[in-house]
């Protein structure tokens, strides 16, 4: 069986890193008292912690 020549390791082209758009990321530490309810909500709803926190923050912003 012949390999596809386009998949040859020596011929694969990787784009430069500066081509990619840099997306700002907000980093925060979650307090232990808030972490437990977030984990339980995540298990109940089968969503990630990130999805839950995004929904909570969005809801709070809308209320403002």
Secondary structure, DSSP 8 states (H G I E B T S, - for coil): ----GGG-TTT-----GGGS-----------HHHHHHHHHHHHHHT--HHHHHHHHHHHHHHH-
